[in-house]
Amino acid sequence: MAEQTAKRPVSVPLMADLAARGESPEILFWVGCAGAFDDRYKRVTRAFVRILEHVGVSYAVLGMEESCTGDPAKRAGNEFLFQMQAMTNIATLNGYGIKKVVTACPHCFNTIKNEYPALGGEFEVIHHSTFLQQLINEGKVTAKGGESFKGRRITFHDSCYLGRANNIYEAPREVLEVLDADLLEMKRCKTNGLCCGAGGAQMWKEPEPGKKDVNVERAEEALATLDGDADVLLSLQGVESTAPVLPAGSNRGGSVIAVACPFCMTMMADGVKNKERESDVQVFDLAELIASAEGLNA
């Protein structure tokens, strides 16, 4: 995407302030640990907030009242810590009478949607890819007026917790279709998608000894798909390419690996760096791509 320069300050409404005025937002934006603390994913948070402001959606965040959903603790086997974290968040959300939660993290999405109900947390939970799809279908987002992606190659990496865990495959792809780019599917996609390597609390530890890290394998597949490199794809355990081969000497610059998860963002970006392809292939979240296409300065 084009370099963004002077950024407008972001003033995000806090749930506590709205409650003090007797107001209720349409949605509670669950920022998540990565969206709040990871420097790279903070840009996704800002992009999504810009979109919410642009379309006039009433929203709020918990701010300092939001804590980790407990997903990493649960995946690592610490059920006691998970339940402590979950029940704290449930008490906070119920205290404010929250009904609808939107988040850009599939791990937060899966945990709040599927695991909080057993502990008393019944909420409508929407991943930001689905929410963006709804905004596009309603005509509130048109992906016009900003950066053009026409003719650029984009491949989407499916998040395990969004796809296989919750069967959300089409929403992110419909969001990307509005960009009018050349969308290319990796052979291992949707129900057969390959994990980025961060799931199951693997994000927080070094990988076990092996021939190749999972994120490098996945990055190689994504890069070869964007390049139309059949030879490389054939070397990846029989994976075949559906992408047309680029003529020799073609400009591969500006290609994008699209993600919809902070864990996938980190792992795919590290994989691209491992292959020394940062100069011509970038990793972006759906919200960043839409915000750029809308001309919103995130």
C-alpha positions as CSV (number, residue, x, y, z in Angstrom):
1,M,0.0,0.0,0.0
2,A,1.0,3.6,-0.5
3,E,3.0,5.2,2.3
4,Q,0.7,6.9,4.8
5,T,2.1,10.2,6.1
6,A,0.5,12.6,8.6
7,K,-2.0,10.6,10.6
8,R,-5.1,12.2,12.2
9,P,-5.4,11.5,15.9
10,V,-7.8,8.8,16.8
11,S,-10.3,9.5,19.6
12,V,-11.9,6.2,20.6
13,P,-15.0,6.3,22.9
14,L,-14.7,4.3,26.2
15,M,-17.6,2.1,27.3
16,A,-17.3,3.6,30.8
17,D,-17.8,7.1,29.5
18,L,-20.8,6.1,27.4
19,A,-22.4,4.3,30.4
20,A,-21.9,7.4,32.6
21,R,-23.9,9.3,30.1
22,G,-26.6,6.6,29.9
23,E,-25.7,5.7,26.4
24,S,-25.2,2.3,24.7
25,P,-23.1,1.7,21.6
26,E,-24.3,-0.4,18.7
27,I,-21.2,-2.6,19.0
28,L,-18.4,-3.2,21.6
29,F,-15.1,-3.4,19.7
30,W,-13.0,-6.0,21.4
31,V,-9.5,-4.8,20.6
32,G,-7.6,-7.9,21.9
33,C,-4.1,-8.1,23.3
34,A,-2.3,-7.9,19.9
35,G,-4.5,-5.0,18.7
36,A,-3.6,-3.1,21.9
37,F,0.0,-4.0,22.4
38,D,1.6,-5.3,19.2
39,D,3.0,-2.4,17.2
40,R,2.2,-4.0,13.9
41,Y,-1.3,-4.9,14.7
42,K,-2.1,-1.6,16.3
43,R,-2.2,-0.4,12.7
44,V,-5.1,-2.8,12.1
45,T,-6.9,-1.5,15.1
46,R,-6.5,2.1,13.8
47,A,-7.7,1.0,10.3
48,F,-10.8,-0.7,11.6
49,V,-11.6,2.3,13.9
50,R,-11.3,4.6,10.9
51,I,-13.7,2.5,9.0
52,L,-16.2,2.5,11.9
53,E,-15.9,6.3,12.1
54,H,-16.3,6.6,8.3
55,V,-19.5,4.7,8.1
56,G,-21.0,6.2,11.3
57,V,-21.2,3.1,13.4
58,S,-21.8,3.7,17.1
59,Y,-19.1,1.8,19.0
60,A,-17.0,1.8,22.1
61,V,-14.0,-0.1,23.6
62,L,-13.4,-1.3,27.2
63,G,-10.0,0.3,27.3
64,M,-8.2,-0.6,30.6
65,E,-11.2,-2.8,31.6
66,E,-10.5,-5.2,28.8
67,S,-8.1,-8.1,29.6
68,C,-7.0,-11.2,27.7
69,T,-9.8,-13.5,26.8
70,G,-7.9,-16.5,28.2
71,D,-7.4,-18.2,24.9
72,P,-3.6,-18.6,25.2
73,A,-3.9,-20.0,28.8
74,K,-6.6,-22.5,27.6
75,R,-4.6,-23.7,24.6
76,A,-1.5,-24.1,26.8
77,G,-3.6,-26.3,29.2
78,N,-4.1,-23.8,32.1
79,E,-7.9,-24.1,32.5
80,F,-7.9,-22.5,35.9
81,L,-6.3,-19.3,34.5
82,F,-8.6,-19.3,31.5
83,Q,-11.7,-19.4,33.7
84,M,-10.4,-16.6,35.9
85,Q,-9.8,-14.4,32.9
86,A,-13.0,-15.4,31.2
87,M,-15.2,-14.8,34.2
88,T,-13.6,-11.4,34.8
89,N,-14.4,-10.3,31.2
90,I,-17.9,-11.8,31.3
91,A,-18.7,-9.8,34.5
92,T,-17.5,-6.6,32.8
93,L,-19.4,-7.2,29.6
94,N,-22.6,-8.2,31.5
95,G,-22.2,-5.2,33.8
96,Y,-22.4,-2.9,30.8
97,G,-25.3,-4.9,29.2
98,I,-23.2,-5.6,26.1
99,K,-25.1,-7.6,23.4
100,K,-22.9,-7.4,20.3
101,V,-19.1,-7.8,20.2
102,V,-16.9,-7.2,17.1
103,T,-13.3,-8.2,17.1
104,A,-10.4,-8.5,14.6
105,C,-8.9,-11.5,16.3
106,P,-10.2,-15.0,15.4
107,H,-8.8,-16.3,18.7
108,C,-10.8,-13.7,20.7
109,F,-13.8,-14.3,18.4
110,N,-13.7,-18.1,18.9
111,T,-13.2,-17.9,22.7
112,I,-16.0,-15.3,23.4
113,K,-18.4,-16.9,20.9
114,N,-17.9,-20.6,21.7
115,E,-16.4,-20.8,25.2
116,Y,-17.8,-17.9,27.2
117,P,-21.5,-19.1,27.0
118,A,-20.7,-22.1,29.4
119,L,-19.5,-19.5,31.9
120,G,-22.4,-17.2,31.6
121,G,-21.3,-15.0,28.7
122,E,-24.0,-15.0,26.0
123,F,-23.1,-12.4,23.3
124,E,-23.5,-12.0,19.6
125,V,-19.9,-12.1,18.4
126,I,-18.8,-11.0,14.9
127,H,-15.4,-11.2,13.4
128,H,-14.4,-8.0,11.6
129,S,-14.2,-9.8,8.2
130,T,-18.0,-10.6,8.5
131,F,-18.7,-7.1,9.8
132,L,-16.8,-5.5,6.8
133,Q,-18.7,-7.8,4.4
134,Q,-22.0,-6.5,5.9
135,L,-20.9,-2.9,5.5
136,I,-20.0,-3.6,1.8
137,N,-23.3,-5.4,1.2
138,E,-25.2,-2.4,2.7
139,G,-23.3,0.0,0.4
140,K,-21.6,1.8,3.3
141,V,-18.1,0.7,2.1
142,T,-17.3,1.0,-1.6
143,A,-13.5,0.8,-1.6
144,K,-13.3,3.9,-3.8
145,G,-11.6,7.2,-3.3
146,G,-8.3,5.8,-2.1
147,E,-5.5,3.5,-3.3
148,S,-6.3,1.3,-6.3
149,F,-5.5,-2.4,-6.2
150,K,-6.6,-3.1,-9.7
151,G,-4.2,-5.5,-11.4
152,R,-2.3,-6.4,-8.2
153,R,-2.1,-10.0,-7.0
154,I,-3.6,-10.9,-3.6
155,T,-3.8,-14.3,-2.0
156,F,-5.7,-14.9,1.3
157,H,-4.4,-17.0,4.1
158,D,-7.2,-18.7,6.1
159,S,-7.0,-18.4,9.9
160,C,-7.6,-21.8,11.5
161,Y,-9.9,-20.3,14.2
162,L,-11.9,-18.3,11.6
163,G,-12.1,-21.1,9.0
164,R,-12.0,-24.6,10.3
165,A,-13.1,-23.7,13.8
166,N,-16.0,-21.5,12.8
167,N,-16.6,-22.2,9.1
168,I,-16.0,-18.6,8.0
169,Y,-14.5,-18.7,4.6
170,E,-16.4,-16.6,2.2
171,A,-16.7,-13.3,4.2
172,P,-13.0,-12.4,3.9
173,R,-12.9,-13.3,0.2
174,E,-16.0,-11.2,-0.5
175,V,-14.3,-8.3,1.3
176,L,-11.2,-8.7,-1.0
177,E,-13.4,-8.9,-4.1
178,V,-14.4,-5.3,-3.7
179,L,-10.8,-4.3,-4.3
180,D,-10.9,-5.4,-7.9
181,A,-7.6,-7.0,-7.6
182,D,-6.4,-10.4,-9.0
183,L,-7.3,-12.8,-6.3
184,L,-5.4,-16.1,-6.3
185,E,-6.2,-19.1,-4.1
186,M,-3.4,-21.2,-2.6
187,K,-4.0,-24.9,-3.2
188,R,-4.2,-25.5,0.6
189,C,-7.1,-23.1,1.4
190,K,-10.4,-23.1,3.1
191,T,-11.1,-26.5,4.8
192,N,-7.7,-27.7,3.6
193,G,-5.9,-24.6,4.6
194,L,-2.4,-24.9,6.3
195,C,-2.0,-23.3,9.7
196,C,0.4,-20.4,10.0
197,G,2.2,-22.2,12.8
198,A,1.0,-20.1,15.7
199,G,-2.1,-22.0,16.8
200,G,-2.5,-24.1,19.9
201,A,-0.3,-21.6,22.0
202,Q,2.6,-22.3,19.6
203,M,2.9,-18.5,19.2
204,W,4.5,-18.3,22.6
205,K,7.3,-20.9,22.2
206,E,10.0,-22.0,19.9
207,P,9.0,-24.7,17.4
208,E,9.9,-28.3,17.9
209,P,13.0,-29.6,15.9
210,G,12.1,-30.4,12.4
211,K,13.0,-29.9,8.7
212,K,11.1,-26.6,8.3
213,D,9.1,-24.2,10.4
214,V,5.4,-24.2,9.5
215,N,5.2,-20.5,8.8
216,V,8.1,-20.8,6.3
217,E,6.3,-23.6,4.5
218,R,3.1,-21.5,4.3
219,A,4.9,-18.4,3.2
220,E,6.7,-20.4,0.4
221,E,3.3,-21.5,-0.8
222,A,1.8,-18.0,-0.7
223,L,4.8,-16.5,-2.5
224,A,4.9,-19.2,-5.1
225,T,1.1,-18.8,-5.7
226,L,1.6,-15.0,-6.2
227,D,4.5,-15.7,-8.5
228,G,2.8,-18.5,-10.4
229,D,5.9,-20.6,-9.7
230,A,4.8,-24.2,-10.4
231,D,8.2,-25.7,-9.7
232,V,8.2,-24.3,-6.1
233,L,4.6,-25.4,-5.5
234,L,5.3,-28.9,-6.7
235,S,8.1,-29.2,-4.2
236,L,5.7,-28.3,-1.3
237,Q,4.4,-31.8,-0.7
238,G,2.6,-32.0,-4.0
239,V,0.8,-28.7,-3.9
240,E,-0.3,-27.4,-7.3
241,S,-0.7,-23.9,-8.5
242,T,-4.0,-22.4,-9.7
243,A,-2.2,-19.1,-10.5
244,P,-1.1,-18.3,-14.1
245,V,2.6,-18.2,-14.5
246,L,4.0,-14.7,-14.8
247,P,6.2,-14.1,-17.9
248,A,9.9,-13.9,-17.3
249,G,10.9,-10.4,-16.2
250,S,7.4,-9.5,-15.1
251,N,7.1,-7.1,-12.2
252,R,6.0,-9.0,-9.1
253,G,6.0,-5.9,-7.0
254,G,3.0,-4.8,-5.0
255,S,1.7,-8.3,-4.4
256,V,-0.2,-8.9,-1.1
257,I,-0.7,-11.8,1.3
258,A,-4.0,-10.9,3.0
259,V,-4.7,-12.1,6.6
260,A,-7.5,-11.6,9.1
261,C,-5.7,-12.6,12.3
262,P,-2.9,-11.0,14.4
263,F,-1.2,-14.4,14.9
264,C,-1.2,-15.1,11.1
265,M,0.0,-11.6,10.5
266,T,3.1,-12.2,12.6
267,M,3.9,-15.6,11.2
268,M,3.3,-14.8,7.6
269,A,5.3,-11.6,7.8
270,D,8.2,-13.5,9.4
271,G,7.9,-16.1,6.7
272,V,8.2,-13.5,4.0
273,K,11.2,-12.0,5.8
274,N,12.8,-15.5,5.9
275,K,12.5,-15.6,2.1
276,E,13.9,-12.0,1.8
277,R,10.8,-10.9,-0.1
278,E,9.7,-7.9,2.0
279,S,10.6,-5.5,-0.9
280,D,7.9,-6.8,-3.3
281,V,5.4,-8.7,-1.2
282,Q,3.6,-7.3,1.8
283,V,1.3,-8.8,4.5
284,F,-1.8,-6.8,5.3
285,D,-5.0,-7.3,7.2
286,L,-8.4,-6.9,5.5
287,A,-9.2,-3.8,7.5
288,E,-5.9,-2.1,6.3
289,L,-6.7,-2.9,2.7
290,I,-10.3,-1.6,2.9
291,A,-9.2,1.5,4.8
292,S,-6.5,2.2,2.1
293,A,-9.0,1.7,-0.7
294,E,-11.5,4.0,1.0
295,G,-8.8,6.7,1.3
296,L,-8.9,6.6,5.1
297,N,-5.7,7.6,6.8
298,A,-5.1,5.0,9.4
